[in-house]
Amino acid sequence: MLVTKNDGPQADTLRFLKFLKKEQKYRVEDRIILDLGCGTGRNSNYLSDLGNKVIGIEISKIALNIAKDRANDMGLHVDYRCGDIGEKYEIEDGSIDVVLDVTSSNSLNEKGREIYLNEVNRVLKKGGYFFVRALCKDGNKNVKNLLKMSPGREYDTYIIKEIGLTERVFSREDFIKMNTKYIKI
């Protein structure tokens, strides 16, 4: 489990929100947001503080407890749920305005990734936004070395032996091909 002490929103999330506001003229206030792999609540709590209804799904009970404590300390309500983002979500069809995945789905296996993409597609409103920050192998010598020295069982995966975590990396082409079946990029 990777836990950070930082409790502010992640830089990539802030850039995405800026993109929505400036480029898409889409305000992220009074929305329903799903934060997949919400960790310690950095993005969920920030988005809740902006006036959104937020659901955060996290597999780590330790991280989830930190997220809940941080939300309590801030006087926020976030619907935190312990769960695997590679399994079905107990969320109504077409009910989510924005879905966030900040390097969480990279640890899913292919079966879990298929469920994850189907579920995101199912719960996201028509015209909603899906933000994914994934691990990219294009031009990354470290990742290419990890794939060679510590390969996982599935395509483009490597194992971080110290923590027993398998991660999937993507070329731009693979990422687009996998996701266009479900979403407009």
SEDRENBA-171436 format. One line per field, with one value per residue: y, x, z of N, C-alpha, C in turn. Coordinates in nm, 2 decimals, decimal comma, m for minus. Each point is the difference from the previous one (the first is absolute). Example, Ala and Ser with C-alpha at 12.3 -4.5 7.8 and 13.67 -1.06 7.14 Angstrom:
% SEDRENBA-171436
n_v m0,57; 0,11
n_u 1,32; m0,04
n_w 0,78; m0,07
ca_v 0,12; 0,11
ca_u m0,09; 0,09
ca_w 0,00; 0,00
c_v 0,12; 0,11
c_u 0,09; m0,08
c_w 0,00; 0,08
This chain:
% SEDRENBA-171436
n_v m0,12; 0,10; 0,05; 0,11; 0,08; 0,03; 0,10; 0,07; 0,06; m0,10; 0,03; m0,13; m0,02; 0,08; m0,06; m0,12; 0,04; 0,04; m0,11; m0,07; 0,08; 0,00; m0,12; m0,07; 0,11; m0,09; 0,04; m0,03; 0,03; m0,05; m0,07; m0,11; m0,02; m0,09; m0,02; m0,06; m0,08; 0,04; m0,11; 0,09; 0,01; 0,01; m0,07; m0,11; 0,02; 0,02; m0,11; m0,06; 0,05; m0,03; m0,09; m0,10; m0,08; m0,06; m0,10; m0,05; m0,08; m0,08; m0,07; 0,10; m0,08; m0,01; 0,01; m0,09; m0,05; 0,02; m0,05; m0,10; m0,02; 0,01; m0,07; m0,08; 0,01; m0,02; m0,08; m0,09; m0,02; m0,11; m0,05; m0,03; m0,08; m0,10; m0,01; m0,09; 0,09; m0,13; 0,04; m0,06; 0,11; 0,03; 0,04; 0,09; m0,07; 0,05; m0,02; m0,02; 0,12; m0,04; m0,08; m0,02; m0,02; 0,03; m0,07; m0,03; 0,02; 0,06; m0,02; 0,02; m0,12; m0,07; m0,10; 0,05; 0,02; m0,12; m0,05; 0,06; m0,03; m0,12; m0,01; 0,05; m0,08; m0,10; 0,05; 0,02; 0,12; 0,00; 0,03; m0,10; 0,02; m0,07; 0,02; m0,04; m0,02; m0,04; m0,11; 0,09; m0,09; 0,09; m0,03; m0,09; 0,03; 0,06; 0,03; 0,03; 0,05; 0,05; 0,03; 0,03; 0,07; 0,05; m0,08; 0,05; m0,06; 0,12; 0,03; 0,05; m0,10; 0,06; m0,06; 0,07; m0,07; 0,12; 0,03; m0,08; 0,11; m0,04; 0,07; 0,06; 0,00; 0,12; m0,04; 0,11; m0,08; m0,07; 0,11; 0,06; m0,11; m0,01; 0,13; 0,01; m0,12; 0,08; 0,08; 0,12; m0,01
n_u 0,08; m0,04; 0,04; m0,06; 0,08; 0,02; m0,07; 0,08; m0,08; 0,00; 0,12; 0,00; m0,06; 0,08; 0,09; m0,06; m0,02; 0,12; 0,03; m0,07; 0,05; 0,12; 0,03; m0,07; 0,03; 0,06; m0,09; 0,10; m0,13; m0,06; 0,11; m0,02; 0,10; 0,06; 0,06; 0,05; 0,02; m0,09; 0,06; 0,08; m0,07; 0,12; m0,03; m0,04; 0,09; 0,10; m0,05; m0,01; 0,11; 0,00; m0,06; 0,08; m0,09; 0,08; 0,02; 0,06; 0,06; 0,03; 0,10; 0,08; m0,03; 0,13; 0,01; m0,10; 0,05; 0,12; m0,06; m0,06; 0,11; 0,07; m0,10; 0,00; 0,13; m0,03; m0,08; 0,05; m0,09; 0,07; m0,06; 0,08; 0,04; 0,01; 0,08; m0,01; 0,07; 0,05; m0,09; m0,12; m0,05; m0,03; m0,01; m0,10; m0,06; 0,09; 0,06; 0,11; 0,04; 0,08; 0,09; 0,06; 0,11; 0,06; 0,05; m0,13; m0,06; 0,12; m0,06; m0,10; m0,05; 0,02; m0,03; 0,07; 0,09; m0,04; m0,01; 0,12; 0,05; m0,05; 0,05; 0,11; m0,01; m0,04; 0,09; 0,08; m0,05; m0,09; 0,11; 0,01; 0,08; 0,10; 0,07; 0,10; 0,07; 0,07; 0,06; 0,08; 0,01; m0,07; 0,12; m0,05; 0,13; m0,04; m0,12; 0,06; 0,09; m0,10; m0,05; 0,13; 0,03; m0,12; 0,00; m0,12; m0,11; m0,06; m0,05; 0,12; 0,02; 0,02; 0,08; m0,06; 0,11; 0,05; m0,10; 0,05; 0,02; m0,10; 0,07; m0,10; 0,08; m0,02; 0,00; 0,03; 0,06; 0,06; 0,03; 0,03; 0,07; 0,05; 0,02; 0,03; 0,01; 0,04; 0,10; m0,04; 0,11
n_w 0,00; m0,08; 0,11; m0,04; 0,06; m0,13; 0,04; m0,08; m0,10; m0,08; m0,04; m0,04; 0,12; 0,06; m0,07; 0,03; 0,12; m0,02; m0,06; 0,09; 0,09; m0,04; m0,03; 0,10; 0,07; 0,07; 0,08; 0,08; 0,00; 0,10; m0,01; m0,06; 0,08; m0,08; 0,12; m0,11; 0,10; 0,08; 0,04; 0,04; m0,12; m0,05; m0,10; 0,06; 0,10; m0,09; m0,07; 0,11; 0,03; m0,13; 0,08; m0,02; m0,05; 0,09; m0,09; 0,10; m0,10; 0,10; m0,04; 0,03; 0,10; 0,00; m0,13; 0,00; 0,10; m0,07; m0,11; 0,07; 0,07; m0,11; m0,05; 0,10; 0,00; m0,13; 0,07; m0,07; m0,09; 0,00; m0,11; 0,10; m0,10; 0,08; m0,10; m0,09; m0,06; 0,01; 0,08; m0,01; m0,04; 0,13; m0,12; 0,00; m0,10; m0,08; 0,12; m0,07; 0,05; 0,10; m0,07; 0,12; m0,07; 0,11; m0,10; m0,01; m0,12; 0,01; 0,12; m0,09; 0,01; m0,10; 0,08; 0,10; m0,10; m0,05; 0,12; 0,03; m0,13; 0,02; 0,12; m0,04; m0,10; 0,09; 0,09; m0,10; 0,03; m0,10; m0,06; 0,09; 0,10; m0,07; 0,12; m0,08; 0,11; m0,11; 0,02; m0,05; m0,10; m0,08; m0,04; 0,08; 0,01; 0,11; m0,06; m0,11; 0,09; 0,06; m0,12; m0,02; 0,11; 0,00; m0,11; m0,03; 0,03; 0,01; m0,12; m0,02; 0,08; 0,11; 0,07; 0,09; 0,00; 0,03; m0,08; m0,09; m0,06; m0,08; m0,08; m0,06; m0,11; m0,06; m0,13; m0,06; m0,09; 0,09; 0,06; m0,11; m0,04; 0,12; 0,01; m0,13; 0,04; 0,10; m0,03; m0,02; m0,07
ca_v 0,12; 0,12; 0,11; 0,12; 0,09; 0,12; m0,01; 0,08; m0,07; m0,03; 0,10; m0,04; 0,03; 0,15; 0,03; m0,04; 0,09; 0,13; m0,03; 0,00; 0,14; 0,09; m0,05; m0,05; 0,09; m0,09; 0,03; m0,12; 0,04; m0,06; m0,12; m0,13; m0,05; m0,13; 0,00; m0,15; m0,01; 0,13; 0,01; 0,08; 0,10; 0,13; 0,05; m0,01; 0,10; 0,13; 0,02; 0,02; 0,14; 0,08; m0,01; m0,12; m0,13; m0,08; m0,14; m0,04; m0,14; m0,03; m0,14; 0,00; 0,05; 0,10; 0,12; 0,05; 0,06; 0,13; 0,09; 0,04; 0,09; 0,13; 0,06; 0,04; 0,12; 0,12; 0,02; m0,04; m0,13; m0,07; m0,14; m0,09; m0,14; m0,10; m0,09; m0,03; 0,07; m0,10; m0,08; 0,08; 0,11; 0,01; 0,13; 0,01; 0,03; 0,14; 0,10; 0,07; 0,11; 0,00; m0,11; 0,02; m0,11; 0,05; m0,11; m0,11; m0,12; m0,06; m0,12; m0,10; m0,10; 0,02; m0,02; 0,11; 0,12; m0,01; 0,03; 0,14; 0,08; m0,02; 0,07; 0,15; 0,03; m0,01; 0,10; 0,14; 0,07; 0,04; 0,13; 0,02; 0,00; m0,11; 0,04; m0,11; 0,01; m0,13; m0,01; m0,01; m0,06; 0,07; 0,08; m0,02; m0,11; m0,07; m0,09; m0,11; m0,09; m0,08; m0,10; m0,10; m0,06; m0,05; m0,01; m0,06; m0,11; 0,05; 0,10; 0,13; 0,01; m0,03; m0,02; 0,07; m0,11; 0,05; 0,01; m0,10; 0,07; 0,00; 0,12; 0,00; 0,13; 0,01; 0,09; 0,09; m0,07; m0,11; 0,06; 0,05; m0,11; m0,07; 0,09; 0,05; m0,09; 0,04; 0,15; 0,09; 0,06
ca_u m0,08; 0,08; m0,07; 0,07; m0,03; m0,06; m0,15; m0,06; m0,03; 0,11; 0,03; m0,07; m0,14; m0,02; 0,01; m0,12; m0,11; 0,02; m0,04; m0,15; m0,06; 0,05; m0,01; m0,13; m0,10; m0,07; 0,03; m0,01; m0,07; m0,13; 0,00; 0,02; 0,13; 0,05; 0,15; 0,04; 0,13; 0,01; 0,11; m0,02; m0,10; 0,06; m0,09; m0,14; m0,03; 0,00; m0,12; m0,11; 0,01; m0,05; m0,15; m0,04; m0,02; 0,11; 0,01; 0,14; 0,01; 0,14; 0,02; 0,08; m0,07; 0,08; m0,01; m0,14; m0,01; 0,07; m0,09; m0,12; 0,05; 0,03; m0,13; m0,06; 0,07; m0,04; m0,14; m0,05; m0,06; 0,03; m0,05; 0,11; m0,03; 0,11; m0,03; 0,10; m0,05; m0,01; m0,12; m0,12; m0,03; m0,14; m0,03; m0,10; 0,04; 0,00; m0,02; 0,13; 0,04; 0,15; 0,07; 0,15; 0,08; 0,13; 0,09; m0,05; m0,03; 0,12; 0,02; m0,10; 0,03; m0,08; m0,14; m0,04; 0,00; m0,12; m0,11; 0,01; m0,05; m0,15; m0,07; 0,01; m0,09; m0,13; m0,04; 0,02; m0,10; 0,02; 0,06; 0,09; 0,14; 0,08; 0,14; 0,09; 0,15; 0,05; 0,14; 0,04; 0,13; 0,07; 0,12; 0,04; 0,10; m0,01; m0,11; 0,05; 0,09; m0,09; m0,07; 0,10; 0,06; m0,10; m0,13; m0,12; m0,06; m0,08; 0,07; 0,05; 0,00; 0,12; m0,03; 0,08; 0,01; 0,00; m0,13; m0,08; m0,10; 0,02; m0,05; m0,02; 0,04; m0,06; 0,04; m0,12; m0,09; m0,08; m0,10; m0,11; m0,07; m0,08; m0,10; m0,09; m0,11; m0,09; m0,02; 0,05; 0,13
ca_w 0,00; m0,01; 0,07; 0,01; 0,11; m0,06; 0,00; m0,11; m0,12; m0,08; m0,11; m0,12; 0,02; m0,01; m0,15; m0,06; 0,04; m0,07; m0,14; m0,01; 0,01; m0,10; m0,14; m0,02; 0,06; 0,09; 0,14; 0,09; 0,13; 0,00; m0,08; 0,07; m0,04; 0,05; 0,00; 0,01; 0,06; 0,06; 0,10; 0,13; m0,01; m0,05; m0,11; 0,05; 0,10; m0,07; m0,09; 0,09; 0,06; m0,10; m0,01; m0,08; 0,06; m0,04; 0,04; m0,01; 0,02; 0,03; 0,05; 0,13; 0,12; 0,07; m0,08; 0,01; 0,14; 0,00; m0,08; 0,08; 0,11; m0,06; m0,04; 0,13; 0,05; m0,08; 0,01; m0,13; m0,01; m0,12; 0,01; m0,01; 0,00; m0,02; m0,11; m0,11; m0,12; m0,10; 0,03; m0,02; 0,10; 0,04; m0,05; m0,10; m0,14; m0,05; 0,11; 0,04; m0,10; m0,02; 0,06; 0,01; 0,03; 0,00; 0,01; 0,08; m0,09; m0,04; 0,07; m0,03; m0,10; m0,12; 0,04; 0,08; m0,08; m0,09; 0,09; 0,03; m0,11; m0,02; 0,11; m0,03; m0,11; 0,05; 0,10; m0,05; m0,07; m0,13; 0,00; 0,12; m0,02; 0,06; 0,00; 0,03; 0,00; 0,00; m0,01; m0,14; m0,03; m0,11; 0,03; 0,14; 0,01; 0,12; m0,02; m0,09; 0,08; 0,09; m0,08; m0,04; 0,11; 0,10; m0,07; 0,06; m0,08; m0,11; m0,09; 0,05; 0,14; 0,08; 0,15; 0,10; 0,09; 0,14; 0,05; m0,07; m0,08; m0,15; m0,07; m0,15; m0,06; m0,13; m0,10; m0,04; m0,10; 0,07; 0,09; m0,08; m0,06; 0,11; 0,05; m0,10; 0,00; 0,10; 0,01; m0,10; 0,05
c_v 0,12; 0,12; 0,13; 0,09; 0,12; m0,01; 0,10; m0,08; m0,02; 0,10; m0,04; 0,02; 0,15; 0,04; m0,04; 0,09; 0,14; m0,02; 0,00; 0,14; 0,09; m0,05; m0,05; 0,08; m0,09; 0,02; m0,12; 0,04; m0,05; m0,12; m0,13; m0,06; m0,13; 0,00; m0,14; m0,01; 0,13; 0,02; 0,07; 0,12; 0,13; 0,07; 0,01; 0,12; 0,14; 0,03; 0,01; 0,14; 0,10; 0,00; m0,11; m0,12; m0,10; m0,14; m0,04; m0,15; m0,03; m0,14; m0,01; 0,06; 0,10; 0,13; 0,06; 0,06; 0,13; 0,10; 0,05; 0,09; 0,14; 0,07; 0,05; 0,12; 0,12; 0,03; m0,04; m0,14; m0,06; m0,15; m0,09; m0,15; m0,09; m0,09; 0,00; 0,07; m0,09; m0,09; 0,10; 0,11; 0,01; 0,15; m0,01; 0,03; 0,15; 0,10; 0,08; 0,10; m0,01; m0,12; 0,03; m0,14; 0,05; m0,11; m0,11; m0,13; m0,07; m0,13; m0,11; m0,10; 0,02; m0,03; 0,11; 0,13; 0,00; 0,04; 0,15; 0,09; m0,01; 0,08; 0,15; 0,04; 0,00; 0,11; 0,14; 0,05; 0,02; 0,14; 0,02; m0,01; m0,11; 0,04; m0,12; 0,05; m0,14; 0,00; m0,03; m0,06; 0,07; 0,09; m0,01; m0,11; m0,08; m0,10; m0,11; m0,09; m0,08; m0,11; m0,11; m0,08; m0,07; m0,01; m0,07; m0,10; 0,05; 0,10; 0,13; 0,02; m0,03; m0,02; 0,08; m0,10; 0,04; 0,00; m0,10; 0,05; m0,02; 0,12; m0,02; 0,13; m0,01; 0,08; 0,09; m0,07; m0,11; 0,07; 0,05; m0,11; m0,07; 0,09; 0,04; m0,10; 0,05; 0,15; 0,07; 0,07; 0,14
c_u 0,09; m0,09; 0,08; m0,04; m0,07; m0,15; m0,06; m0,03; 0,13; 0,01; m0,07; m0,15; m0,03; 0,02; m0,12; m0,11; 0,02; m0,03; m0,15; m0,05; 0,04; m0,04; m0,14; m0,11; m0,09; 0,05; m0,02; m0,04; m0,14; m0,01; 0,01; 0,12; 0,04; 0,15; 0,04; 0,14; 0,03; 0,11; m0,04; m0,09; 0,04; m0,10; m0,15; m0,04; 0,00; m0,12; m0,12; 0,00; m0,04; m0,15; m0,05; m0,04; 0,10; m0,01; 0,15; 0,01; 0,15; 0,01; 0,07; m0,08; 0,08; m0,01; m0,14; m0,02; 0,06; m0,09; m0,12; 0,04; 0,02; m0,13; m0,07; 0,07; m0,03; m0,15; m0,07; m0,07; 0,04; m0,05; 0,12; m0,04; 0,12; m0,04; 0,11; m0,06; m0,01; m0,12; m0,12; m0,02; m0,14; m0,04; m0,10; 0,05; m0,01; m0,02; 0,12; 0,03; 0,15; 0,05; 0,15; 0,07; 0,15; 0,10; m0,05; m0,02; 0,12; 0,04; m0,10; 0,06; m0,10; m0,15; m0,06; m0,01; m0,13; m0,12; 0,00; m0,05; m0,15; m0,07; 0,01; m0,09; m0,14; m0,05; 0,02; m0,11; 0,04; 0,06; 0,09; 0,15; 0,07; 0,14; 0,08; 0,14; 0,05; 0,16; 0,04; 0,14; 0,07; 0,11; 0,04; 0,10; m0,02; m0,11; 0,05; 0,09; m0,08; m0,07; 0,09; 0,05; m0,10; m0,14; m0,11; m0,06; m0,07; 0,08; 0,03; m0,02; 0,14; m0,03; 0,10; 0,02; 0,00; m0,14; m0,10; m0,11; 0,04; m0,06; 0,00; 0,04; m0,05; 0,08; m0,12; m0,10; m0,08; m0,10; m0,12; m0,09; m0,09; m0,12; m0,11; m0,12; m0,11; m0,03; 0,06; 0,12; 0,02
c_w 0,00; 0,05; 0,01; 0,11; m0,05; 0,00; m0,10; m0,12; m0,09; m0,12; m0,12; 0,00; m0,02; m0,15; m0,07; 0,03; m0,07; m0,15; m0,01; 0,01; m0,12; m0,14; m0,03; 0,06; 0,09; 0,15; 0,08; 0,14; m0,01; m0,09; 0,08; m0,06; 0,06; m0,01; 0,03; 0,05; 0,08; 0,10; 0,12; m0,01; m0,05; m0,10; 0,05; 0,09; m0,07; m0,08; 0,09; 0,05; m0,11; m0,02; m0,08; 0,10; m0,05; 0,06; m0,02; 0,03; 0,02; 0,06; 0,13; 0,11; 0,08; m0,07; 0,01; 0,14; 0,01; m0,08; 0,08; 0,11; m0,06; m0,04; 0,13; 0,05; m0,08; 0,00; m0,13; 0,00; m0,14; 0,03; m0,03; 0,01; m0,02; m0,11; m0,10; m0,13; m0,12; 0,02; m0,02; 0,10; 0,03; m0,02; m0,11; m0,14; m0,03; 0,11; 0,03; m0,11; m0,04; 0,07; m0,01; 0,02; m0,01; 0,04; 0,10; m0,08; m0,05; 0,07; m0,02; m0,10; m0,12; 0,02; 0,08; m0,08; m0,09; 0,09; 0,03; m0,11; m0,03; 0,11; m0,01; m0,11; 0,04; 0,09; m0,05; m0,08; m0,14; 0,00; 0,12; m0,04; 0,08; m0,01; 0,05; m0,01; 0,00; m0,01; m0,15; m0,02; m0,11; 0,05; 0,14; 0,02; 0,13; m0,01; m0,09; 0,07; 0,10; m0,07; m0,04; 0,13; 0,10; m0,07; 0,08; m0,09; m0,12; m0,08; 0,06; 0,15; 0,06; 0,15; 0,08; 0,12; 0,15; 0,07; m0,06; m0,09; m0,15; m0,06; m0,15; m0,05; m0,15; m0,09; m0,03; m0,09; 0,08; 0,09; m0,08; m0,06; 0,11; 0,04; m0,10; m0,01; 0,10; 0,00; m0,12; 0,06; m0,06
